[in-house]
């Protein structure tokens, strides 16, 4: 009887789950595709395993998404870095352009200031030129009106020739000497000749410098100036009639020279030396009107 009961209990144990061994039909196999016959603990374990599996899948998906986002971020950062570099270059170019524009504005302002000053100076110069031209016009009109007419001049030459002949003949010059000197000068250029003539004139070697100036006049090289200097030579030699003739020729060629005050003063002085005070006053008056601040005008009483 006891054996029968034990046999019955042994057969009943697998059915009520008191044994850990799976049944012959797969009940309790948690590794099966569709497990069954599981205890509550086994079901809980199976659920937890499924959750872990799902979590692993989710984590993998998140990692994949994160990797993709990282790749996208790197791409965006590369693009941003590229744009940042371009922006930096553009900013540098903009800075250079602004500096250039500032320089241009400064230069423009300077140019405007220069133009304004130049215009003002030009206007002032024009007014001065007009004033000088007015004075010179009056002077030339006075000279043309009051200068000794040709017939009167020739008469004056005849009257005064006897007075100046002694001074002229005091240092006679033969034609042969003059011809020799002229021949020597012909080989020199005009600029060199003028320099040598001026040097001789400054040394008061009037005889030699006269030959030089006459040669220059033959070449038509600055005839106004050299006629004036020949007049000065004649004036210093007290050949006043010849001086007047040279002065007249000089001023008829050019009446705006720097030496014009001296020319007018010595012309008046020459007439005065020849006893022609009235004619002398004509030139003194022209000198005072045309060049009131000149040293020569201040010599006239």
QUINOR-V520759 format. One line per field, one symbol per residue. ss: DSSP state (@ for helix, = for strand, . for the rest). A space follows every 10 residues. Layout:
ss=???
This chain:
ss=.@@@@@@@@@ @@@....... .......... .........@ @@@@@@@@@@ @@@@@@@@@@ @@@@@@@@@@ @@@@@@@@@@ @@@@@@@@@@ @@@@@@@@@@ @@@@@@@@@@ @@@@@@@@@@ @@@@@@@@@@ @@@@@@@@@@ @@@@@@...@ @@@@@@@@@@ @@@@@@@@@. ....@@@@@@ @@@@@....@ @@@@@@@@@@ @@...@@@@@ @@@@@@@@.. ..@@@@@@@@ @@@@@@...@ @@@@@@@@@@ @@@......@ @@@@@@@@@@ @@@...@@@@ @@@@@@@@@@ ....@@@@@. .
